[in-house]
Amino acid sequence: MIIIKRLIVAEKNSQASSYATALGKFTKSGATYILSSLNLHIAPAAGHLLDIVNDIEPAYKEPLPYFPEAIIYGFKAQGQTKAERDSHLKHIKFLYNNLKKEMSWADEIIVGTDPDREGESIFYTLLSQFPEFEKKVKYRLWANSLTKDGIKKAYESLRPAKETYNFYIEADARRTADWLVGVANLTPLVRAHLKSKGMLEEIVSRNRKSSKKKFERLSVGRVKAPVMKLIIDNDLAISNHVSKDLWKIEAVDSQGITFTNQQVYGGDKNNLGESEAKGDLEKLEKVAKVLEVNQSTENRKAPNLFNLTNLQSYMSQHYQFSAEQTLAVVAELYQKKIMSYPRTDSKLITEYEFAYLKVKLKAYQALVGIDFEPTHLEARKKYVNTNKVKEHYALIPTEILPDLETLSHDERLIYETVVKRTLMMFSSDQVIAKTQVKIDNGQEFTVTGMVILKEGWHQYALQAKNKNEKVILPSYKEGELVKVENALVKGKTQPPTRLTEATMLKTVLVKYGLGTSATRATTLAGLVRDGFISLDKKTGQYSPLEKAKKTIQALEELGSNFANPEKTSEWEITLKLIGEGKLRAEEFLQEIKNEIMTTVKGQNK
């Protein structure tokens, strides 16, 4: 009998420990967990053990563009002090050497890093240092949950490693492009451009003996630049807005019900003005005929299950959580094995998750204090579709129920928010009665009323009320004549609303495909931290700062497409296709290099 020696490479020690605990009895030797009964070793990395370490001095000393012959990976020490950096370097070298030893021991290697593109990148970047072990890589452990059952299920249904390998190709192309654009070329180029125009602020050195001038730190990123551009354009649209007068006609009947007309006079829509509005007002009759009375009942299903972006937007809107804060908390809940994998774009779950949620339904209800008799115990396609869950399923609680008292305030708030959203799927629909009445007194006017007949899931939701909700209309009959008073209502055009964290995450960045669910929060937080944009914590609104304005001005003066959201959106689509194995990374990287060369040429115009 041939005994196969298997190695799981985990992303970090906590993950390796969870795998070992779930799969059987283990001992530990150094950093490695050993499960003798399975002839299985589990060895952790520590996130990215290796970083790009190409020398970037040529980018600051030689004429650009700078394209090194090869991207070189190596160790980068982290820490504030020399002692911290030395300790970190010693630790990652130890893990690196241990992984090399374990890969040499194994007959088969299982990729067990986080189940996402970044996890693929961590593993295969490491493997690139040991090409002799490439043929040993056989399987992918894709665990959406770190519970015992979740890990066992993933281990019992290992995927062929080649199924997810293209995610690494995509992640590697993204990382290489970001380095070529941001670190190697555009940062030194934009700094030089602004410096030549006297726009780079000089920093007074505290070292009086030093004669070398220092200037403000400024960096350019392939995704950061178009994000800044969107916020700057929004700010300009607000500041450049010139308010214009507009008029509308309303008809109010004897019961105080206001009917509205769609025609707008003036504003940004047309060249009509107050005189035209008054002229039409004078033509209207004091008695209107009821043309139509449309009544309908609508059953509204509970909202979709959360994905990461929607949860971040929800927490920002209702609790003023930053996107990065929400991600960090959900990641911690995942590590505590009570929440599914955080970096998900999916709003769906599979039949497997639905089954355990149904079994645990009463327990979840008791945990968060929601008591209702479940109405929908069938798997509805709005929430459950096994065939459409490709990488990760929606954010839901795991089958492990926590002691809520042991969670921090933020952890408990987010956990309960996700559980409540999940429970709504089992609750009854909200039932709405809608009535629309249309009258004619020379022009057509309408009013809509809405009454909630049954709250259903809606009673457990935090959301903005519809302005027409609970507007009860009197009884109208078609052909009936009603007395009305016609009035001219004056208003003004309003400037665009300022971009908020919620709208950026849920709408704007998704529209342009900028970044991924795993990176958007970090990108926005980084721009705030580095002084490019400001975030009002109370309103969640973004405003551009001078550093962002100078950076985008420089890119535009250089004729660069790197500040163009539409162009970046095209590149993001290309990256996605690379991840699906439909395009080659080399073609994408060549296009990035061509755009860099075009931008560099703009310096000499």
N, C-alpha and C positions, 0 to 999 in steps of 0.2 A: 504494500500500500504506500502510495506516494503522499507524503505530508507536505502541504504547501504552506510556506511561511509568508504571512501577510503583514503589511504595515499600513496603518492609517496615518496620514499626515494631517494633523489638526492645525488650525490657525493660531491658537493660543492655548495656554495650559488649562484654563477653565473649561474650554471646549473638550480638550483631550480627557480631562477628568470626568466630564459628563458622559462621554462615549464609553469610557472604561466602566463606570458605575452601572450604566444601563446594560452593558453586554455580558457582564459576568464578574466572577471573582478575579482580582488582579493583585499583582505586587508591583513595586516601583523600583526602577534602577536608574538613578540619576534623574533625567527628565522624562524617561520612557516608562509608560504603563505597559505591563506585560500580562496578557491573559493566556496562560499556558494551555488551558483546556481548548482554546480555539486556535492555538499556535499563532496568536495575533499580538503585534506590538502597536502601540499608539504613541507617536512622538509629536510634540508641539513645536510650532514656530512661535514668533511673537509679532504677528502682523507682518509687515514688510521687513524682512531681515536685510534685504538688499535695496538700494536706491541707485538712481542714475548718478554717476560720479565723474562724468566727463569734465575735463578742465574747461571752464568757461572764460578763462583769461583771453583767448583769441577773440572772443566777441567784444571785448573792451579795448583790445590793442590793435587788432588787424581789421582791415576793411570788411564790412559785412557783405553778404550773408555768411554765417558760420554753420556749415553742415559737416559734423565729424564723420569720418569713414564708418564708424560703428558706435552704437550706444553701449557704454560700459557700465556694468553694475558692480557695486561694492558696498562696503559698510559705511554708514554715517552715524557717528555718535550723537546722542541727544542728551540734553541736560543743560541746566543753567550754569553749573560750576564745572571745573575740570574734574573733580572727584566724581560727580554725577555722570559726566560723559565717559570717563574711564570705566566706571562700573557698568554702564549701559553697553559699551563696546565689548567688554569682557563677557557679558551675559549673552548678547546676540551671537558672538563668535562661538560660545559654548553650544548654543542651540543649533547653529549651523553645522558644526562638526558632528554633533550627535545625530542630526538628520542624515548627514552623509554616511555615517556608520550604519544607521538603521536601513537606509536604502541599499547599502551593500549587502546587508544580511538578508533582506527580503527576497522572495521569489515574485511576489505580486505587490504592487503599490496601489493604494486606494487614496484618491484625492478626497480629503475630509475637511478642507477649509470651508469658510462660510459659503453658503449656497448662492453665490452671486458672481458677477464679473470680477469684482475686486478679489474675491477668494480664489478664482481661477488665476488671476494675475499673480497673487502671492505665491501660489504653488509652482506655476510654470516658470516664473522668473527664477525661483530657487532651482528648479530642475535644469534650467539652462546652464547652470554651473557644473552639472553632472550629466553630460550627454550620454555617458555609458549606461545610465539607468533608465533611459527613455522607454526602452522596450518592456520594462517591468510595469509600467503604468497601465493598469487594466480597467479600473472601475472608479466610479464617482459616487460618494456617499452624499446624498442630497437631503439634508435634514431640515425641514421647515419648522420643526419643534425640537427642543432639547429635553422633552420629557422622556421617561424611560420607554414608553410605548412608541413615541415618535422616532426615537433613535433606533429601536429594534426594527420597526417597520422599514426605515430607510436602509438599514444594514441587510435586511432580508430581501430587499428589492434594489440591490445595487445597480446603478446605471452604467453602461459602457462609458469609459472616460471620453471617448471620441464624441459623444453626444453633446458635451458641454465645452469641448476644446475651443470652438470658435468664439466663445465668450472671452477667452484669454486673448485671442488674436485681436478682438475688438478693443479690449481693455488696454492691451499693449500699444495698439495704434493710437488710442486716445492719449495715453501717457506720453508716448514719443512726440506726438503732435503738440501737446501742451508744453513739453520741454523745449522743443524747437522754436515754438512761437514765443512763449513767455520768457523763458530763461535765456536762451541762446541768442535770440535776435531782437524781438520787439522791445524788450526792456532796455537794453543798451541803446537801441536806435532812438526810441522816444526820449530817453534821458538826454542823449546828445542833441536831438532836435530842439528840445525845450531849452537846454543850456545855451545853445547857439543864439536863441532868441531872447535870452535873459529872463526866461519864465520859470527857471528852476530855482527855488529858494535856497539861498546859502545858509548853512547852519554854522553858527559861531562855535568854534572849537574851544573846549575848556582847557585844552593843552596849549598854553601860550608858546611853548617851544616849537610846536608843529607849524610848519608853513603851508602844509597841504590843505587846500580848500575842501570842505565837505558840503554836499548838497542833500536836500530832502530825499528820503527814500521813496522810490516810485517803481511799481512793477506793472507789467501788462500781462493779462491772461487771455487765452483764446476764448473762454466762455465769459470771463469777468468783463471784458470790454463791451460786448453787446448788451450785457445786463446793465452796465453803467449807461450805455447809450439810451436804452429804453427809459430809464429813470430820468435822465437829463431831458429827453424829448418831452416826457410827461410834464416836467417842471417848466419847460419853455412854453408848452401849450397853455399851462395855467397862468404864467406871468404875462403871456402875450394876448390872453383872452380880453376882448373888448365886449363888454356887456351891451346887448341890444334890446330895445323894447319889443315886446310882442303882445298880441291881444288874442283872446279867445271868447267865444260867445257861449253862455250857459243859459239853460232854461230851468227854472225852479217852479214846481207845481204847488198847488194849494196845501199839500201834505208835507211840504218841505223837502221833497226829493229833488236832487240836482241831476239834470240830464246834461251830458257834455257832447260837444260837436268836435269832429276831428280837425276841422280847418284851423290852421294857425295863420295869423296875419303878422307878417314881419319876422323878426328874429333872424335865424340863419337859413330859413327854409325858402323864403321868397322875398320879393320886393313890395309886397302889399303892406299897408300901414293902417293907422287908426281911422283914416277917412273911409277906406274901403270897408273896414270892420263896422263902422257906424252905418254906412250905407246898407250893408247886408242886415244889420240889426233892425233898421227901420222897416225892412220888407217882411219881417217875421210877424206871424199872427199871434194873438193873445190866447188862442185856443189851439191845442194840438190834438192830432188824431193818433191813437195807439195803433201802430202798424203791425208789430209783432210782440208776442210774449213767449219767449222760449224758456222752458224749464227742463232741467236735467238733474239726474243724480249721478255723482261720480264717486267711485271707490278708489281711494288712493292707497297704494301699497306703501309699506315702510320704506325708508330710504335705503340705498345700497349699503352694503357692509363697507367699512373703512379700508382704503389703502393708505399708504404712508402720507402721500400728498394731501388727501382729503382730511386726514386726521390732523396734520399740521395746520391746515387752513382753519379747521374747526376750532382747534385749541387757541389759535391766534385771535380768531374773531370773538370767541366767547370768554377766554380766560387770559388773553394777552401773553400767551406763551410764545417764545420765539420758536422758529422752525427747528433750530439746532437743539434747543432745550427739549422739545417734544421727541426728536429722534433719540437723544441721549437717554431719556427716560424709558422709551419703548425698548431700546436696546438693553437696558438694565432689566426690564421685566422679562425680556427674552432669555437673558442669562439666568434669571431666577426660575425659568421654566414655566412661567404662568401666562406667557403671551407668545403668539406665533412670530415667525421671522419678520423683523420690522421693515426691511427695505423692499417693499412689494409695491407693484403697480396694479395688482389685481384687486377687483371688488368681488370676486367669486371664491367659493370653496368647492371641494369635491364631496362626493357622497360619504366618504370616510369621515371627514370632519363634521358633516351634518349629523351623522349617526351618533357620535359621541356628545355633540352639543344637545341633541334631543334627549339622550339618556340623562345628562347632567342638568337639564333645564330647570327643574325645581330647585336644585342646589344653587344655581346661579341666581335665581330669583330671590331666594332667601338671603344670599350673600349681599346683594345690592338693594334689597328692600323694595322689589317690584313684584306685586302680587296680581296676577291676572290668569284667567283660564286660557291656556293656549288654544288658538283657533286654527293655525296653519302648522300642522305637523307633517305635511308633505313637503318634499324638496322642490321648491319653485325655482324656475330657471333664472329668475332675476338674481338669485343668490347662490344657487347650486348648479354647477355645470362642469362636470369632471373633464370633459373633452377640451374645454377652453382654459383650464388651469395648466399653463405650460411650465413655468418656473416656480412661482410662489403663489400661495393662495392669500386671501384677504387677511387683514389683521383681526384676529379673534382670540378669545381666551383659550388656553389649553385645558386639558381635563384635570389638571392639578388646581385645586382651589386654595388660595392663600389665606392666611390669617391677616385680614386687612389692617389690624393694629400694628403689624410689623412693617408695613410699608410707609415710606415717607409721604408727606402731603402730596407732592407732585405725582409720585408713583400711584398712589391710591386714586387720585383724581382721574388720571389717564386710564388706569385699569377699569374703573367703574364706568367711564365714558365709553370704552370699547365694549364692555360687557352689556351695557344698556342698549347700544346700537345693535349688538348681536341678538339680544332678546326680542327686539322689535320685529325681527323677521318672523317670530312665532305668534305675535300678537294679531288681533283683528285689524282689518283695514280701517282707515279713517273714511267716513262717509260724509260727502259734501252735497248740499242742495244748492244749485246755482239757478238764478233767474236773470234773464236779460230782457229788458223792455226797450223797444225802439218806438219813438214818436216822430211825427212830422208836423211842423208848423210853418212850413216854407223851406226848411232844411231838416235833415234827419239828425236826431239826438238820441243818445242811448244812456242807460244806466244798468249796472250789474250789481246784483246782490248775492251774498253767499252766506249760507248758514251751515254750521257744523252739526250734522245730525247725530254723528257718533264719533267720539274722539279716537278710539282705538289706540294704536301705537303713538299717536300724536301727543297724548298726554304725558309721555315720558321724554319728549324731545325738547331741546333748547333750540329755538329758531325764531327768526323774525316773522312777525305776523303779517299775513297778507292784508293789504289795506281794505280789501272788500270783505274780509271774513266777518261774520256775525252782523252784516248789514241786511236787515230784514226789510223787504219791500212790501208795500201795500198790495192788495189784489188789483191787478189791471186786466182788462179784457180787450181783445183785439176789436178795433172799430170804435172803442170808447173815446169820447172827447173829454179832454182835461184842460183846465185853465192853467196857464203858465205866465210867469214874469220873466222876460228875456233881459239879460244883462251882459254888459261888456266887462270882461275881467282882464286887467293889465298885469303883465309879468315881465320878466327879464330872462335872457339866455344865461345859463350858468356855465362856469368854466368846467373843464374835465375834472373828475375826482382824482385826488392824488393817489398814486399807487401805494397799496399796502402790502404787508407781508402775505396776507391771505390771498389777495388778488394775484400777486406775483406767483405764488406757489400753485394755486388752483387753476389759474387762467392763462396769464401772460407767458410764463416760462414753458408751460405745457403747449401752448399755441405754437411757439417757436421751437419747441423741442430742445430747449437749452438745458444741457446737463441731464442728469438722471434723478430718479427719486432718492438715490443714495447721496448725490452730490449737491443738489440745489440748495439745501439748507446751509451747507458748509460754505458754498460760494457767497451767498448773501451775508452770512455772518462774517466771513473774511473781509468783504468789502467794508462792512461797518467797522470791524476791528482795525483795519489798516487805514482808516480815515478817508475813504473814497465817497462813502454815502453815510447819511445819518438815519437813525431809526427812532421815531417817537414811540416810546414804550407804551404810552397810554392809548394812542390811536393806531399804532402799527404802521404809520405812514413813513415812506422813504423820501428823502430829499438829497439831491446831489451836493457834494462838497467841492471845493475849488480844485482839489487834486484830481477828481474824476473829470471835471470840465477841461482841465489842461490836457489830461491824457487823451480824451476823445478828440479834442481840437487838434492835437498833434497827429493822431491817426488819420483824421480827415484831411489835414493839410498834406499828408504823405500819400493820399489817394488809396488808403488801405481798405480792404474789405473786412478786416478783422473786427471792426466796430459795427458791422452790418448784421442785425439780427436775422434777416432773411437768408443771407449767405451762410451764416453759422448754422441756421436751421437745416440748410441743404447738407452741410457736413455732418450734422447729427443724424440725419436720415441715412447717409452713407455709412456711418459707423454702425448703425443698427443693422443694416444689410450685411455688413462684414460679420457681425455677431450671428447672423442667420446663415452664413456661409455662401452668400450670393454675390459678394464682391471681394476683391483682393485688397489687403491692407496697403500693399505697395503703391497701388494707384491713388489711394486716398492721400498717402504721405507725400507722393510726388506733387499732387495738387496743392497741398499745404506749402511745400517748398516753393512752388511757382508763385503762390500768393506772397510769400515772404520776399522773394526776389523783386516782385512788383512793388512792394512797399518800400524796400530798400532803394529802388530806383527813384522813388518819389523824393528822397532826400536830396538828390542831385539835380532836380528840376529847377 
